[in-house]
Amino acid sequence: MAGKGPMIGRTLLRDTAKLNKIFAMEAVKARLPSNFKPLWYFQPEKGTQDVIDLFAIKTSREGRAPLEGDVITDARKQKSQFTDNWEISMSMNEQGAGIWRRLTKDNVGHSIAVVLDDYVYSYPNVQGEIAGGNSQITGRFSIDEAEDLATVLSVGKLPVPARIVEDTVVGPTLGQEAINKGLRSFIIALIVVLIFMVAYYNNAGWIADVALFCNVFFVMGILASLGAVLTLPGIAGIVLTIGLSVDANILIFERIREELALGKGIRLAISDGFKHAYSSIIDSNLTTLILGIILYIFGTGPIQGFATTLIIGILSSLFCAIFITRLIFDWRLGNNKDIKFWNNTTKGAFKNIHINFVERRKIYYIFSSIIIIAGFVAFATKGLNFGVDFQGGRTYVVRFDKPVETDVVIDALKVPLERAPEVKTYGAGGNQVRITTNYKINETGANIEDQVNQKVKDGLASLKNNNFQIMSSQQVGPTIANDIKAGALGAVLFGCLLMFLFIFVRFKKWTYGLGAVVALFHDVLVVLSVYTIFNGILPFSLEIDQAFVAAILTVMGYSMTDTVVVFDRIREFVGVHHHAQDQKKVINDALNATLSRTINTSLTIFFVLLAIFIFGSEVIRGFTFALLIGIVIGTYSSICIATPIVVDLAKKDLN
């Protein structure tokens, strides 16, 4: 069936090979013009999955196109000025502009095809001669189709066509069983957090739970609409998002409890509680948002994935905590429904606490120094346990007689290979896996390869009633290259600089900014030290890989949020009691006043991570362990490191 313009017919996808053979027959070629070339459209017809169009293309005598892609200098999608459709704007160099002017002049009323690798991507109709090399390709393009066509035109002329030499389905790193365990543990953790909020804050906790559900729903919905891929860094960002959401509500609830304790009515207490909490919420989230934006702009790969989730989570958390929570409060008050922020057990929690944090700061310095020094000693004696991402490894494709779970293969190999390897399904049958290990990757010698191969065979041999065959093996390089590592480090350092400047401007004292940044580096060093000290001691892998990088970034985000909230409370207390003789006592009072919010927020996030650590898969246990240590250290550093540093740097002002 012939169609409009250059389309000469359509057929089922499965019949294209038959038609190609017919057109390739010498008898058929002899009856067709020498400059005739049959080409298929690059995708099936809209609304179908198996019907594709065939076009008659006119070429030069040598079979080449009269104008090739090397003359195109720019191509991009844009909205039409006259319709709601998308179109492609295209520019050419001087040589191409001359050829294009002649082509369009000779083909007014006819079509010119845009072809890549012998597939037709578009065949716009020429409406008139085009001079200057600037033109638009119009049509009923969707935004994705316009983007694809602009990309095709921008690619230009390549020296060789692209051909698929291997097409293999690779399964997820985590494996289906690990994913199921992760979802199960996440649900358990979420339930624990929901119960905790209600148990501590009474029916106000239900309102926080609704806001938390909305937040998770918004984050997942936005990620799905963006087509984002959920990875371990993305999961880390979602965990931090839950923490930010709960933290904002806890900040508001604690301020409302303080207003109620002063004897205010429920309406006034809620109004003043929100008003007094805004400063801490905005400051802490803005600071973390700066970190997220910097990581997104300058980071790559897992760093950018974490930053995307973090930025979305911060904006969503702010909306849910400030708007949705307040909306529900106003609705309940308008209907004369009671709102309670405590019960008999939690009403007096964290009251009348007078811990002298400032005077004990030297003890905290010594404690942190001991951990960091022990980490340096462990690093000097046994080094860091770098994973395949950082140092490369060997990969094996193994075929089994029967389908096999990746977790089972990991368990069989982690003892002979001294650590858990990365295992993915390889192919569609479920009976092939790809194993990647960095076992003895830095050792050299004639027999190293044989030794590693034997270890793999010994481990796989423990899988009873499932024979295996190693199909191929090769050495692979690190997936996180040096430039990516340097980019990540640069992004973090630049982010710290901007956060220092923001805190300096916001708090009007450079000591606050420096205290926050020092606390950040303290947290990273402590987590690294713990990883190094316990490497080989704990019964799970403590590798330094891209998942660990995501964990460190999460710890930095949480630590900065916690530190800014503490600083905000200190600023408030100092502002009210700036004439007090003993400013150190004022700072101590501020730290004690923020304990309820700090501990409650830390506990909720700790519950989430602990449930994932206990009930989750072996594959992400090391990753979760880093987050657990980081949350504890981040909470500790915001009170016991960041604030004491501010005190020591500002001794003259405090004496």
C-alpha positions in Angstrom: 0.0 0.0 0.0 1.5 3.3 -1.1 1.4 6.3 1.3 1.9 10.0 1.0 5.2 11.5 -0.2 8.1 9.1 -0.5 6.4 6.3 1.4 5.8 3.3 -0.9 4.3 0.9 1.5 4.2 -0.8 4.9 4.6 -4.3 6.2 4.9 -6.3 9.4 8.2 -6.1 11.2 8.8 -9.8 10.8 8.6 -9.5 7.0 11.2 -6.8 6.6 14.0 -9.3 6.1 12.1 -11.0 3.3 11.6 -7.7 1.5 15.3 -6.8 2.0 16.3 -10.0 0.2 13.9 -9.2 -2.6 15.3 -5.7 -3.2 18.8 -7.2 -3.0 18.1 -9.6 -5.9 20.0 -8.7 -9.1 16.8 -9.1 -11.2 14.9 -6.7 -9.1 17.8 -4.2 -9.1 18.0 -4.2 -12.8 14.3 -3.1 -13.1 14.7 -0.2 -10.6 16.5 3.2 -11.1 20.2 3.2 -10.2 19.7 6.0 -7.7 16.7 4.3 -6.0 17.3 3.1 -2.4 14.6 1.4 -0.2 14.9 2.4 3.5 12.7 1.6 6.5 11.4 4.0 9.0 13.3 3.9 12.3 10.4 2.8 14.4 6.9 1.1 14.0 3.9 3.2 13.0 2.3 5.0 15.9 -0.5 3.0 17.6 1.1 -0.3 16.4 3.9 -2.5 17.6 4.6 -4.5 14.4 3.8 -2.4 11.4 6.6 -0.4 9.8 6.8 2.0 6.8 9.0 1.6 3.7 10.4 4.7 1.8 11.8 5.2 -1.7 14.9 7.4 -1.4 16.7 9.1 -4.3 20.5 9.1 -3.9 23.4 10.3 -6.1 24.9 7.9 -8.7 27.4 6.7 -6.1 24.6 5.9 -3.7 25.5 8.8 -1.4 23.3 11.5 0.1 23.6 14.9 -1.6 24.0 16.5 1.8 25.6 14.8 4.8 25.6 15.5 8.5 29.1 17.0 8.8 27.8 20.3 7.5 25.3 20.8 10.4 26.6 23.1 13.1 23.6 23.0 15.4 20.2 21.3 15.8 17.8 21.7 18.7 14.1 21.2 19.5 11.9 24.2 20.1 8.2 25.2 20.4 6.6 26.4 17.2 5.7 30.1 17.1 2.3 29.4 15.4 1.2 26.0 16.9 1.6 24.0 20.1 3.7 21.5 18.2 7.4 20.9 18.6 9.8 21.5 15.7 13.6 21.3 15.1 15.7 24.3 14.4 18.8 23.5 12.2 21.9 25.5 11.2 24.6 24.7 8.6 28.0 25.9 7.7 28.7 27.9 4.6 29.3 24.9 2.3 26.2 23.1 3.6 24.1 26.3 3.2 24.9 26.5 -0.5 24.0 22.8 -1.2 20.9 23.1 1.0 19.7 26.2 -1.0 20.0 24.3 -4.3 18.4 21.2 -2.8 15.3 23.0 -1.5 15.0 25.0 -4.7 14.9 21.9 -6.8 12.5 20.0 -4.5 9.8 22.5 -3.7 6.6 20.4 -3.0 8.6 17.3 -2.5 10.2 15.6 0.6 13.8 15.5 1.8 14.6 12.6 4.1 16.7 12.7 7.2 18.5 9.4 7.4 20.9 7.8 10.0 22.4 4.4 9.5 20.0 3.6 6.7 16.9 4.4 8.7 14.5 7.3 7.9 13.9 9.5 10.9 11.9 12.3 9.1 10.8 13.3 5.6 9.7 17.0 5.8 8.0 18.5 2.8 9.9 21.5 1.2 7.7 24.6 1.1 10.2 26.9 -0.5 13.8 27.7 -1.3 15.9 28.1 2.0 18.9 30.4 1.9 21.4 31.0 4.7 21.4 27.4 6.0 18.9 28.1 8.8 15.7 26.1 8.6 13.0 24.5 10.6 11.6 20.9 10.4 8.0 20.9 11.3 5.5 18.2 12.0 3.4 16.6 14.7 6.4 15.7 16.8 6.1 14.8 20.5 8.8 16.3 22.8 10.7 13.0 22.8 10.5 12.6 19.0 11.7 16.2 18.6 14.6 15.6 21.0 15.5 12.3 19.2 15.5 14.0 15.8 17.6 16.9 17.0 20.1 14.5 18.4 20.3 12.6 15.1 21.0 15.8 13.3 23.5 17.0 15.8 25.5 13.7 15.6 26.6 14.7 12.2 28.5 12.3 9.9 30.3 9.5 11.6 33.1 7.5 9.9 31.3 4.2 10.4 27.7 3.2 11.0 26.7 2.0 14.4 26.1 -1.7 14.6 25.0 -3.8 17.6 27.7 -6.5 18.1 26.3 -7.9 21.3 22.8 -7.7 23.0 22.7 -9.1 26.5 20.2 -8.6 29.3 22.0 -7.8 32.5 20.1 -8.1 35.8 20.2 -5.7 38.7 23.1 -5.7 41.1 20.9 -6.2 44.1 19.0 -9.2 42.8 15.3 -9.7 43.1 15.6 -11.3 46.6 17.7 -8.4 47.8 15.1 -6.0 46.4 12.3 -7.8 48.1 14.2 -7.7 51.4 14.9 -4.0 50.9 11.3 -3.2 50.4 10.3 -5.3 53.3 12.8 -3.6 55.6 11.8 -0.2 54.3 8.1 -0.8 55.1 9.0 -2.1 58.6 11.2 1.0 59.2 8.4 3.3 58.0 5.9 1.7 60.3 8.3 2.1 63.2 8.7 5.8 62.4 4.9 6.3 62.1 4.3 4.5 65.4 7.0 6.5 67.2 5.6 9.9 66.0 2.1 8.9 67.3 3.5 7.5 70.6 5.5 10.6 71.3 3.3 13.4 69.9 -0.1 11.9 70.4 -2.7 12.8 67.7 -0.4 15.5 66.3 1.9 12.5 65.3 -0.9 11.3 63.0 -0.7 14.7 61.2 3.1 14.3 60.8 2.5 10.8 59.4 0.1 12.1 56.8 2.7 14.8 55.8 5.4 12.0 55.6 3.3 9.8 53.4 2.6 12.8 51.1 6.3 13.6 51.0 7.3 10.1 50.0 4.5 10.0 47.4 5.6 13.3 45.9 9.3 12.3 45.7 8.5 8.9 44.1 6.0 10.6 41.7 8.5 13.3 40.6 11.3 10.7 40.2 9.0 8.5 38.1 7.9 11.5 35.9 11.6 12.3 35.3 12.3 8.7 34.3 15.0 8.5 37.1 16.6 5.1 37.8 16.5 4.1 41.5 20.0 3.2 42.6 21.7 2.9 46.0 22.6 6.6 46.0 18.9 7.3 45.2 17.8 5.1 48.1 20.2 7.1 50.3 18.6 10.3 49.1 15.2 9.0 49.9 16.3 8.0 53.4 17.6 11.5 54.0 14.4 12.9 52.6 12.4 11.0 55.2 14.8 12.4 57.8 14.3 16.0 56.6 10.5 15.5 56.5 10.4 14.2 60.0 12.9 16.7 61.2 10.8 19.7 60.0 7.7 18.4 61.8 9.6 17.6 65.0 11.0 21.2 64.9 7.5 22.6 64.6 6.0 20.3 67.2 8.8 21.0 69.8 8.3 24.8 69.4 4.5 24.4 69.8 5.1 22.3 72.9 7.3 25.1 74.3 4.6 27.7 73.6 2.0 25.5 75.3 4.2 25.1 78.3 4.2 28.9 78.6 0.4 28.7 79.1 -0.7 29.9 75.6 -3.9 28.6 74.0 -3.7 25.9 71.3 -4.4 28.3 68.4 -1.8 30.9 69.5 0.7 28.2 70.4 0.4 26.6 66.9 0.7 30.0 65.2 3.8 31.0 67.3 5.3 27.5 67.0 5.2 27.6 63.2 6.6 31.2 63.2 9.5 30.4 65.5 10.3 27.1 63.7 10.5 28.7 60.2 13.9 30.2 60.7 15.5 26.8 61.6 13.7 24.9 58.9 14.5 27.4 56.1 18.2 27.8 57.2 18.9 24.1 57.5 17.1 23.1 54.3 18.7 25.9 52.3 22.1 24.9 53.4 21.5 21.3 52.4 20.0 22.5 49.2 23.2 24.3 48.3 25.1 21.1 48.8 22.7 19.2 46.6 22.8 21.8 43.8 26.6 21.9 43.8 26.8 18.1 43.7 24.3 18.0 40.8 26.2 20.6 38.8 29.7 19.3 39.3 29.1 15.6 40.2 28.7 12.7 37.8 27.1 9.2 38.0 26.1 8.2 41.5 26.9 11.6 42.9 24.5 13.3 40.5 21.8 10.6 41.2 22.1 11.3 44.9 21.9 15.0 44.4 18.8 14.7 42.2 16.9 12.8 44.9 18.1 15.2 47.6 17.0 18.3 45.8 13.6 16.9 45.1 13.3 15.7 48.7 14.2 19.0 50.2 11.6 20.9 48.2 9.0 18.3 48.8 9.8 18.2 52.6 9.4 21.9 52.9 6.1 21.9 51.2 4.7 19.0 53.2 6.0 20.1 56.6 5.0 23.8 56.3 1.9 23.7 54.1 0.2 20.4 54.4 0.8 20.1 58.2 -0.5 23.6 58.8 -3.5 23.0 56.5 -4.5 19.9 58.6 -4.0 21.9 61.8 -6.2 24.7 60.6 -8.9 22.2 59.4 -9.0 20.5 62.8 -9.1 23.8 64.7 -11.9 25.1 62.4 -13.9 22.0 63.3 -13.1 22.4 67.0 -11.2 19.1 67.1 -8.7 18.6 69.8 -4.9 18.5 69.0 -2.5 17.1 71.5 1.3 17.2 71.3 2.1 14.9 74.2 0.8 12.2 76.5 1.4 11.5 80.1 4.7 9.8 79.4 6.2 12.3 77.0 4.9 15.6 78.5 8.0 16.2 80.6 10.6 14.6 78.4 13.9 16.4 78.1 12.8 19.0 80.6 15.2 20.3 83.4 18.3 18.9 81.6 21.4 20.8 82.3 24.4 19.1 80.6 27.5 21.3 80.5 28.5 20.6 76.9 30.8 23.6 76.6 33.0 22.8 79.6 33.4 19.2 78.5 34.5 20.1 75.0 38.1 18.9 75.5 36.7 15.5 76.4 34.9 15.4 73.1 38.0 16.6 71.2 40.0 13.8 72.8 37.4 11.1 72.1 37.1 12.1 68.4 40.9 12.3 68.1 41.3 8.8 69.4 38.9 7.4 66.8 40.5 9.3 63.9 44.1 8.4 65.0 43.0 4.8 65.3 41.7 5.1 61.8 45.0 6.4 60.5 46.8 3.6 62.2 44.5 1.0 60.7 44.9 2.7 57.3 48.7 2.5 57.6 48.6 -1.2 58.6 45.9 -2.6 56.4 44.7 0.2 54.1 41.2 0.8 52.9 39.1 -1.9 51.4 38.5 -0.4 47.9 35.8 -2.1 45.9 35.7 -2.9 42.1 34.4 0.6 41.5 37.7 2.2 42.5 40.3 -0.4 41.6 38.9 -2.7 39.0 38.7 -6.5 39.1 38.1 -9.7 37.2 34.7 -10.6 35.7 33.4 -14.1 35.0 30.4 -15.2 33.0 29.1 -18.5 34.4 26.4 -20.7 33.1 24.5 -23.1 35.4 22.3 -26.0 34.5 19.4 -24.5 36.4 18.3 -21.0 37.2 20.1 -19.6 40.3 19.6 -16.7 42.7 22.3 -14.0 42.8 22.3 -14.0 46.6 23.0 -17.7 46.7 26.0 -17.2 44.4 27.3 -14.3 46.6 27.0 -16.5 49.8 29.0 -19.3 48.0 31.8 -17.0 46.9 32.3 -14.5 49.8 34.4 -16.9 51.9 36.9 -18.2 49.2 37.2 -14.7 47.7 37.5 -13.1 51.2 34.7 -10.6 50.5 31.3 -10.6 48.8 31.7 -10.2 45.0 29.2 -8.3 42.7 26.9 -10.8 41.0 24.3 -10.0 38.3 22.1 -12.2 36.2 23.4 -12.3 32.6 21.0 -13.1 29.8 17.3 -13.8 29.9 17.2 -17.4 31.1 18.2 -16.9 34.7 20.8 -19.6 34.6 23.7 -17.3 33.7 25.4 -14.8 36.0 28.3 -12.3 35.7 30.6 -12.3 38.7 33.0 -9.4 39.4 35.6 -9.6 42.1 38.7 -7.6 43.1 40.3 -10.5 44.8 44.1 -10.3 44.4 43.6 -7.6 41.7 46.8 -5.7 42.8 49.0 -8.8 42.9 51.1 -9.9 40.0 52.6 -13.2 39.1 52.3 -16.1 36.6 49.9 -18.1 38.8 47.6 -15.3 40.1 45.1 -15.7 37.4 44.9 -19.5 38.0 44.6 -19.0 41.7 41.6 -16.6 41.4 40.0 -18.9 38.8 40.3 -21.9 41.2 38.8 -19.9 44.1 35.8 -19.1 41.9 35.4 -22.7 41.0 35.8 -23.9 44.6 33.1 -21.5 45.7 30.7 -22.4 42.9 31.3 -26.1 43.5 29.5 -25.7 46.9 26.2 -25.2 45.0 24.9 -28.7 45.1 22.8 -30.2 42.2 23.6 -27.3 39.9 26.5 -27.9 37.6 28.3 -24.8 36.1 30.6 -23.8 33.3 32.8 -20.6 33.2 31.9 -19.3 29.7 34.4 -16.3 29.7 36.6 -14.3 32.0 38.4 -10.9 31.7 40.0 -8.2 33.7 37.9 -5.0 34.1 39.0 -1.4 34.9 37.5 0.7 37.7 34.1 2.1 36.9 34.7 5.3 39.0 37.5 6.9 37.0 40.1 9.3 38.5 38.4 12.3 36.9 35.0 11.3 38.5 36.7 10.9 41.9 38.4 14.3 41.4 35.1 15.8 40.3 33.3 14.4 43.4 36.0 15.8 45.7 35.9 19.2 44.0 32.1 19.3 44.2 32.2 18.5 47.9 34.9 21.1 48.7 33.2 23.8 46.6 29.9 22.9 48.3 31.6 23.3 51.7 32.9 26.7 50.7 29.4 27.9 49.6 27.9 26.5 52.8 30.5 28.4 54.9 29.7 31.6 53.0 25.9 31.1 53.4 26.2 30.4 57.2 28.6 33.4 57.5 26.1 35.7 55.9 23.1 34.2 57.6 24.6 34.2 61.1 26.8 37.2 60.7 29.8 35.4 62.2 32.6 33.5 60.4 33.0 31.2 63.4 29.7 29.5 62.8 30.6 28.8 59.2 34.0 27.4 60.1 32.5 25.3 62.9 30.0 23.7 60.6 32.6 22.9 57.9 35.0 21.4 60.4 32.2 19.3 61.8 31.6 18.0 58.3 35.2 16.9 57.8 35.1 15.4 61.3 32.1 13.3 60.4 33.7 12.0 57.1 37.0 11.2 58.9 35.2 9.3 61.7 33.1 7.2 59.3 36.2 6.4 57.3 38.1 5.5 60.4 35.3 3.2 61.6 35.2 1.5 58.2 39.0 1.0 58.3 39.2 -0.2 61.9 36.4 -2.8 61.6 37.2 -4.0 58.0 37.7 -7.7 58.2 36.3 -7.9 61.8 32.6 -7.5 61.1 30.8 -10.3 59.3 29.8 -8.2 56.3 31.7 -6.3 53.6 33.0 -2.8 54.3 34.1 -1.8 50.9 34.8 1.7 49.7 32.7 1.9 46.6 30.1 4.2 45.0 27.5 3.1 47.6 29.9 4.3 50.3 30.3 7.6 48.5 26.5 8.0 48.6 26.5 7.1 52.3 29.1 9.8 53.0 27.1 12.4 51.1 24.0 11.5 53.1 25.9 11.9 56.3 27.2 15.3 55.2 23.6 16.4 54.3 22.2 15.2 57.6 25.1 16.7 59.7 24.8 20.1 58.0 21.1 20.1 58.6 21.5 19.2 62.3 24.3 21.7 62.8 22.4 24.6 61.3 19.4 23.9 63.5 21.6 23.9 66.6 23.3 27.1 65.5 19.9 28.7 64.9 18.8 27.9 68.5 22.1 29.3 69.8 21.6 32.5 67.8 18.1 32.8 69.3 19.3 32.4 72.9 22.3 34.7 72.5 20.0 37.3 70.9 17.6 37.3 73.9 20.3 37.0 76.5 23.1 39.0 74.9 23.6 41.1 78.1 24.2 38.0 80.2 27.5 37.8 82.0 28.1 34.2 81.2 27.6 33.6 77.5 28.9 30.0 77.7 25.9 29.3 80.0 23.6 30.8 77.4 25.0 28.5 74.7 24.7 25.5 77.1 21.0 26.4 77.7 20.5 26.6 73.9 22.1 23.2 73.4 20.0 21.6 76.1 16.8 23.3 74.7 17.4 21.7 71.3 18.1 18.2 72.7 14.5 17.0 72.3 14.4 17.9 68.6 18.0 16.6 67.9 17.5 13.2 69.7 14.0 12.6 68.3 15.0 13.3 64.7 18.1 11.1 65.1 16.1 8.3 66.6 13.5 8.3 63.7 16.2 8.1 61.1 18.2 5.6 63.1 15.0 3.4 63.3 14.7 3.5 59.5 18.3 2.5 59.0 18.4 -0.1 61.7 15.4 -1.9 60.2 17.0 -1.9 56.8 20.3 -3.1 58.3 18.6 -6.0 60.2 16.0 -7.1 57.7 17.6 -6.0 54.5 19.9 -7.9 52.2 23.6 -8.7 52.7 24.4 -6.7 49.6 23.5 -3.3 51.2 24.5 -4.1 54.8 27.8 -2.3 54.6 26.1 0.7 52.9 23.5 0.8 55.7 26.2 0.4 58.4 28.0 3.5 57.1 24.7 5.5 57.3 24.0 4.2 60.8 27.5 5.3 62.0 27.1 8.6 60.1 23.8 9.5 61.7 25.1 8.9 65.2 28.3 10.8 64.5 26.4 13.6 62.8 24.2 14.1 65.8 27.2 14.0 68.1 29.3 16.5 66.1 26.6 19.1 65.8 26.5 19.5 69.6 29.9 18.3 70.8 32.2 19.4 67.9 30.7 22.2 65.8 29.5 24.3 68.8 32.6 23.9 71.0 34.7 25.0 67.9 32.6 28.1 67.7 33.1 28.7 71.4 36.9 28.3 71.1 37.1 30.6 68.1 35.1 33.3 69.8 36.6 33.2 73.3 37.0 36.9 73.5 33.3 37.5 72.8 32.3 34.9 75.4 34.6 35.8 78.3 
